[in-house]
């Protein structure tokens, strides 16, 4: 019902093996109504990048299709910030699950 997408400079890098396959998995998930929960790497010494870089490397059809309509959750270094990231991801999953269940009940 949900797909976690870890956003780094290499997520959609055309030179990375598997980038096209990942983009295809995201397309398929979106067609099936699977919700994306995105976590944007921001930790020091990790594979972090600006959001502008992500938008530049994201396949055009995913960008136009609204992949970034939902806010990506930033993942920072401190234990407190990481706990907040996990809580925000949980909340997004819970909220999207509740919305999906409500829609199905109305049908």
Helices and strands as residue ranges (DSSP letters): E 2-7, H 19-31, E 35-41, H 51-57, H 60-64, E 73-75, H 79-106
